[in-house]
Amino acid sequence: MAFGNRLEKIFKKSKNLDKILLMNTSYTDPNFLYVTGFTSGLFEYSYLIVEKDKAKLITSELEYETAKEQAGKEIEVFCIKSSEELKGILAKELNGFRVGINESFLSVQVYKSLKKNYDVKKIVDVSERLSQARLVKGEEEIGSIGKAVSITKWALVMIQKEFKEGMTEMELAAKFDNVCSTMGSQGPSFKTIVCFGKNAALPHHFPDNTKLKYGDFILIDAGSKAGNYCSDMTRTFIFGDDRNRIPEYGEMEKISKIVKEAQVMAIRSIKPGVKGKDVDKIARDYIESAENGKYKGKFIHSLGHSIGIEVHDGPGFSPNEETVMKAGMVITVEPGIYINGFGGVRIEDDVLVTKDGALVL
């Protein structure tokens, strides 16, 4: 999405706002990346002052050249060498204006410092406004997510040749991350989740020294980044080719089939105008009623979440989600069944809402 279009979305219906100040700490505000489109540089403790048609970036010598290389004509870059110089520029830009800040990112200490040191006419929390602007993606954003999905999808195919009895969850997670890296990923969207056997019943289990055994579930939940944008996908495998050596194979296969059918039904229901909770209900009801209610209460999380610059980039599908689907949203669809002491199955894909329905990326 072009720089101007992003600003237009952010400032839409913003009569009470002159500028937005995005302040990075030792972490980067995701909205800084959204506005600038920068894909290189840390920009720690940098300041981005955003107006309706332009922006000013205040940064240090460490990042100045990196910023200049990436900034378009709409972003003016300033290099500051002292705290006094920084305060002078900020005073000129902020004093007397109505300024929006991202309160969900900044600490109370930073907020108090801003009020104390500058004569801002009004401070407005724009965190919700920024989130809403990012919810519907443009073509460039969708392209980046699609590339990240492609990397993860192929890595999930290629990693299967690495499955070996006796390997640990941590070993497989490291191998997966390496495969994604060689395919061009900027890095993982989040810490790669690998679960063997009964650990697959724990949706947020982190890889440990559990060793892979014949007949185990292998659940991999992972994502890649491309152009700052994330993917988030999950696949569940049954380790072993000889069904006769896996006593629980029938049950494992049955659970996998039910989860996949629930996902397909949910995806088919996605279209503009549908509420998130209605999509969640379709998958949840199917799982809860399957096999005469055998798996009732075994789908223990929401069906999905928006994805973008952050892996959890906004609302999606949950039992109480009132958000109405719009074309351009990208949301995960990830039903699951989890049985403590036995294992679990989750299947997750990233889905683009289009004017005609849903497209699995």
C-alpha positions as CSV (number, residue, x, y, z in Angstrom):
1,M,0.0,0.0,0.0
2,A,1.3,3.4,-1.0
3,F,2.6,5.7,1.8
4,G,-0.2,8.3,1.1
5,N,-2.9,5.7,1.3
6,R,-1.7,4.5,4.7
7,L,-1.8,8.0,6.1
8,E,-5.2,8.6,4.6
9,K,-6.5,5.5,6.4
10,I,-4.9,6.6,9.7
11,F,-6.2,10.2,9.6
12,K,-9.7,9.3,8.3
13,K,-12.3,11.1,10.4
14,S,-9.5,12.7,12.5
15,K,-10.7,16.3,12.9
16,N,-9.3,16.4,16.5
17,L,-5.8,15.5,15.4
18,D,-2.9,17.4,13.8
19,K,-0.1,14.9,14.0
20,I,0.8,11.5,15.3
21,L,4.1,10.9,17.2
22,L,5.4,7.3,17.1
23,M,8.2,6.7,19.5
24,N,10.4,3.6,19.4
25,T,12.0,2.4,22.6
26,S,14.4,-0.5,22.7
27,Y,11.6,-2.1,20.7
28,T,10.1,-0.9,17.5
29,D,6.5,0.1,17.4
30,P,4.9,-2.0,14.6
31,N,3.1,1.1,13.4
32,F,6.5,2.7,12.7
33,L,7.1,-0.1,10.2
34,Y,3.5,0.2,8.9
35,V,3.9,3.9,8.1
36,T,7.5,3.9,6.8
37,G,7.6,0.6,5.1
38,F,11.2,0.2,6.2
39,T,12.5,-3.3,6.1
40,S,16.1,-2.6,7.4
41,G,17.4,-1.0,10.5
42,L,16.6,-1.1,14.2
43,F,15.6,2.5,14.8
44,E,15.8,2.2,18.6
45,Y,14.7,5.4,20.3
46,S,13.8,7.0,17.0
47,Y,10.8,9.4,16.6
48,L,8.4,9.5,13.7
49,I,6.1,12.6,13.4
50,V,3.3,11.8,11.0
51,E,1.0,14.3,9.4
52,K,-1.8,13.9,6.9
53,D,0.5,13.9,3.8
54,K,4.1,13.6,5.1
55,A,6.3,12.5,7.9
56,K,9.5,13.5,9.7
57,L,11.9,10.9,11.1
58,I,14.2,11.9,13.9
59,T,17.0,9.3,14.4
60,S,20.6,8.9,15.3
61,E,23.8,8.7,13.3
62,L,23.6,4.9,13.7
63,E,20.4,4.8,11.6
64,Y,20.6,7.9,9.5
65,E,22.1,6.5,6.2
66,T,19.8,3.4,6.5
67,A,16.8,5.7,6.8
68,K,17.9,7.9,3.9
69,E,18.2,4.9,1.6
70,Q,14.6,3.8,2.4
71,A,12.8,7.0,2.8
72,G,10.7,8.3,0.0
73,K,10.1,11.9,-0.8
74,E,7.3,12.1,1.8
75,I,9.6,11.2,4.7
76,E,12.1,13.9,5.8
77,V,15.0,12.4,7.8
78,F,16.8,14.3,10.6
79,C,20.0,13.2,12.3
80,I,20.3,14.3,15.9
81,K,23.5,14.1,18.0
82,S,22.4,15.2,21.4
83,S,19.3,15.2,23.7
84,E,19.1,19.0,23.5
85,E,18.9,18.9,19.7
86,L,16.2,16.2,20.0
87,K,14.2,18.3,22.4
88,G,14.5,21.3,20.2
89,I,13.1,19.6,17.2
90,L,10.3,17.9,19.1
91,A,9.3,21.2,20.7
92,K,9.1,22.8,17.3
93,E,7.0,20.0,15.9
94,L,4.7,19.3,18.9
95,N,4.1,22.5,20.9
96,G,0.7,24.0,20.2
97,F,-0.6,20.9,18.2
98,R,-3.1,18.1,18.9
99,V,-0.9,15.1,18.9
100,G,-1.8,11.4,18.8
101,I,0.3,8.7,20.5
102,N,0.1,5.0,20.7
103,E,-0.7,4.5,24.3
104,S,-0.8,0.7,23.9
105,F,2.9,0.7,23.1
106,L,4.3,3.4,25.3
107,S,5.0,3.3,29.0
108,V,3.4,5.6,31.6
109,Q,6.8,7.1,32.2
110,V,7.2,8.1,28.6
111,Y,3.7,9.6,28.5
112,K,4.4,11.7,31.6
113,S,7.7,12.9,30.2
114,L,5.9,14.0,27.0
115,K,3.4,16.0,29.0
116,K,6.0,17.5,31.2
117,N,8.6,18.6,28.6
118,Y,6.3,19.8,25.7
119,D,3.5,22.2,25.5
120,V,1.2,19.9,23.5
121,K,-2.3,21.4,23.0
122,K,-3.9,17.9,23.4
123,I,-2.7,14.3,23.6
124,V,-5.0,11.8,21.9
125,D,-4.7,8.0,22.2
126,V,-4.7,6.7,18.6
127,S,-3.9,3.1,19.3
128,E,-7.3,1.8,18.2
129,R,-7.2,4.1,15.1
130,L,-3.9,2.6,14.1
131,S,-5.1,-1.0,14.6
132,Q,-8.2,-0.3,12.5
133,A,-6.1,1.2,9.7
134,R,-3.9,-1.9,9.6
135,L,-6.8,-4.4,9.6
136,V,-7.6,-4.1,5.9
137,K,-4.5,-4.8,3.8
138,G,-3.5,-3.3,0.5
139,E,-2.0,-5.2,-2.5
140,E,1.6,-4.7,-1.4
141,E,0.8,-5.9,2.1
142,I,-1.1,-9.0,0.8
143,G,1.9,-9.7,-1.5
144,S,4.3,-9.7,1.5
145,I,2.0,-12.0,3.5
146,G,1.7,-14.3,0.6
147,K,5.5,-14.5,0.3
148,A,5.8,-15.3,4.0
149,V,3.1,-17.9,3.7
150,S,4.8,-19.5,0.7
151,I,8.1,-19.8,2.6
152,T,6.4,-21.4,5.6
153,K,4.2,-23.7,3.5
154,W,7.2,-25.1,1.6
155,A,9.2,-25.4,4.8
156,L,6.4,-27.5,6.3
157,V,6.7,-29.8,3.3
158,M,10.5,-30.0,3.3
159,I,10.9,-30.5,7.0
160,Q,9.2,-33.9,6.9
161,K,12.4,-35.5,5.5
162,E,14.1,-34.4,8.7
163,F,11.8,-36.4,11.0
164,K,13.9,-39.0,12.8
165,E,13.2,-41.2,15.8
166,G,15.0,-40.0,18.8
167,M,15.4,-36.4,17.7
168,T,14.2,-33.7,20.2
169,E,11.6,-31.0,19.7
170,M,14.2,-28.4,20.0
171,E,16.3,-30.0,17.3
172,L,13.4,-30.1,14.9
173,A,12.5,-26.5,15.7
174,A,16.0,-25.4,14.9
175,K,16.0,-27.3,11.6
176,F,12.7,-25.7,10.6
177,D,14.0,-22.2,11.3
178,N,17.0,-22.9,9.2
179,V,14.9,-24.1,6.3
180,C,12.9,-20.9,6.4
181,S,16.0,-18.8,6.5
182,T,17.5,-20.5,3.5
183,M,14.3,-19.8,1.6
184,G,14.5,-16.0,2.3
185,S,12.6,-15.5,5.5
186,Q,13.4,-12.3,7.4
187,G,13.1,-14.3,10.5
188,P,10.4,-16.3,12.4
189,S,7.1,-14.5,13.1
190,F,7.2,-16.0,16.6
191,K,9.1,-18.7,18.4
192,T,8.5,-21.9,16.5
193,I,6.3,-24.4,18.3
194,V,7.1,-28.1,17.9
195,C,5.2,-30.7,19.9
196,F,5.7,-34.5,20.0
197,G,3.2,-37.1,21.2
198,K,1.1,-36.0,24.1
199,N,2.7,-32.5,24.1
200,A,0.5,-31.8,21.0
201,A,-2.4,-31.5,23.5
202,L,-0.8,-28.2,24.7
203,P,-1.5,-25.5,22.2
204,H,1.4,-23.2,23.4
205,H,3.9,-25.9,24.4
206,F,7.5,-24.7,23.7
207,P,10.0,-27.1,22.3
208,D,12.0,-29.0,24.9
209,N,14.1,-32.2,25.1
210,T,11.1,-34.6,24.4
211,K,12.3,-37.2,22.0
212,L,10.3,-38.3,18.9
213,K,8.9,-41.9,19.1
214,Y,7.3,-44.0,16.4
215,G,3.6,-43.3,16.3
216,D,3.8,-39.8,17.8
217,F,1.9,-36.8,16.7
218,I,4.2,-34.1,15.4
219,L,2.6,-30.7,15.6
220,I,4.5,-27.7,14.1
221,D,3.1,-24.2,14.5
222,A,5.4,-21.6,12.8
223,G,5.6,-18.5,10.7
224,S,8.0,-16.5,8.6
225,K,8.4,-12.8,7.8
226,A,8.7,-11.2,4.4
227,G,8.7,-7.4,3.9
228,N,7.9,-7.0,7.6
229,Y,4.7,-9.1,7.3
230,C,4.0,-12.4,9.0
231,S,2.6,-15.8,8.3
232,D,1.3,-18.3,10.8
233,M,0.6,-21.9,9.9
234,T,0.2,-25.2,11.7
235,R,0.4,-28.8,10.5
236,T,0.0,-32.0,12.4
237,F,1.6,-35.2,11.3
238,I,1.6,-38.8,12.4
239,F,5.1,-40.1,12.6
240,G,5.5,-43.6,11.0
241,D,4.5,-45.4,7.8
242,D,3.4,-48.7,9.3
243,R,-0.1,-48.3,10.7
244,N,0.0,-51.7,12.3
245,R,2.8,-50.5,14.6
246,I,0.6,-47.5,15.8
247,P,-2.2,-48.8,18.0
248,E,-3.9,-45.4,18.2
249,Y,-3.6,-44.7,14.4
250,G,-7.4,-44.9,13.8
251,E,-8.2,-42.4,16.5
252,M,-5.4,-40.1,15.4
253,E,-6.6,-40.2,11.8
254,K,-10.2,-39.6,12.8
255,I,-9.3,-36.5,14.9
256,S,-7.2,-35.1,12.0
257,K,-10.1,-35.6,9.6
258,I,-12.6,-33.9,11.9
259,V,-10.3,-30.9,12.4
260,K,-9.7,-30.5,8.6
261,E,-13.4,-30.8,7.8
262,A,-14.1,-28.1,10.5
263,Q,-11.5,-25.8,8.9
264,V,-12.9,-26.3,5.4
265,M,-16.5,-25.5,6.5
266,A,-15.3,-22.4,8.3
267,I,-13.3,-21.1,5.3
268,R,-16.3,-21.7,3.0
269,S,-18.4,-19.4,5.2
270,I,-16.0,-16.4,5.2
271,K,-17.1,-13.4,3.1
272,P,-17.6,-9.7,3.6
273,G,-20.4,-8.9,6.0
274,V,-20.1,-12.0,8.1
275,K,-19.3,-11.6,11.8
276,G,-16.2,-13.3,13.3
277,K,-18.2,-15.1,15.9
278,D,-20.4,-16.7,13.2
279,V,-17.4,-18.2,11.5
280,D,-16.1,-19.5,14.8
281,K,-19.4,-21.1,15.6
282,I,-19.5,-23.1,12.4
283,A,-16.2,-24.8,13.2
284,R,-16.8,-25.1,16.9
285,D,-20.3,-26.6,16.5
286,Y,-19.0,-29.2,14.0
287,I,-16.2,-30.3,16.3
288,E,-18.5,-30.4,19.4
289,S,-21.1,-32.5,17.6
290,A,-18.7,-34.9,15.8
291,E,-18.8,-38.6,16.9
292,N,-21.9,-37.9,19.1
293,G,-20.1,-35.2,21.1
294,K,-17.0,-37.2,21.8
295,Y,-14.8,-34.1,21.4
296,K,-17.1,-31.6,23.1
297,G,-15.0,-29.1,25.0
298,K,-11.8,-30.2,23.3
299,F,-11.5,-27.1,21.0
300,I,-10.1,-24.8,23.6
301,H,-9.1,-21.6,21.8
302,S,-10.4,-19.1,19.2
303,L,-10.7,-20.1,15.6
304,G,-8.3,-17.4,14.4
305,H,-6.8,-13.9,14.5
306,S,-5.9,-11.2,12.1
307,I,-2.3,-11.3,10.8
308,G,-0.1,-8.6,9.4
309,I,3.0,-6.8,10.6
310,E,2.3,-8.5,13.9
311,V,1.4,-12.2,14.1
312,H,-1.6,-11.2,16.2
313,D,-2.6,-8.1,14.3
314,G,-6.2,-7.6,15.4
315,P,-9.5,-9.4,15.8
316,G,-10.5,-12.5,13.9
317,F,-12.8,-15.4,14.7
318,S,-13.8,-16.1,18.3
319,P,-17.1,-17.0,20.1
320,N,-17.8,-13.4,21.0
321,E,-16.2,-11.5,18.1
322,E,-18.5,-8.9,16.7
323,T,-16.0,-7.6,14.0
324,V,-17.6,-7.8,10.5
325,M,-15.4,-9.2,7.8
326,K,-14.2,-6.9,5.1
327,A,-12.4,-7.6,1.8
328,G,-8.7,-7.2,2.4
329,M,-8.5,-8.7,5.9
330,V,-6.1,-11.6,6.4
331,I,-7.1,-14.0,9.2
332,T,-5.9,-17.3,10.4
333,V,-8.3,-20.3,10.5
334,E,-7.0,-22.8,13.0
335,P,-9.4,-25.3,14.6
336,G,-8.0,-28.0,16.9
337,I,-8.8,-30.9,19.1
338,Y,-6.7,-31.5,22.3
339,I,-6.9,-34.5,24.5
340,N,-4.6,-34.4,27.6
341,G,-2.3,-37.4,27.9
342,F,-3.0,-38.5,24.3
343,G,-2.1,-35.6,22.0
344,G,-3.8,-33.1,19.7
345,V,-4.3,-31.9,16.2
346,R,-4.4,-28.3,14.9
347,I,-4.5,-27.3,11.3
348,E,-3.9,-23.6,10.5
349,D,-3.9,-21.6,7.3
350,D,-3.9,-17.9,6.5
351,V,-6.9,-16.7,4.6
352,L,-7.6,-13.5,2.6
353,V,-11.1,-12.2,2.7
354,T,-12.1,-11.2,-0.8
355,K,-15.3,-9.6,-2.2
356,D,-16.3,-13.1,-3.4
357,G,-15.4,-15.1,-0.3
358,A,-12.2,-16.4,1.1
359,L,-8.9,-17.3,-0.5
360,V,-6.4,-19.5,1.2
361,L,-3.0,-18.0,0.7
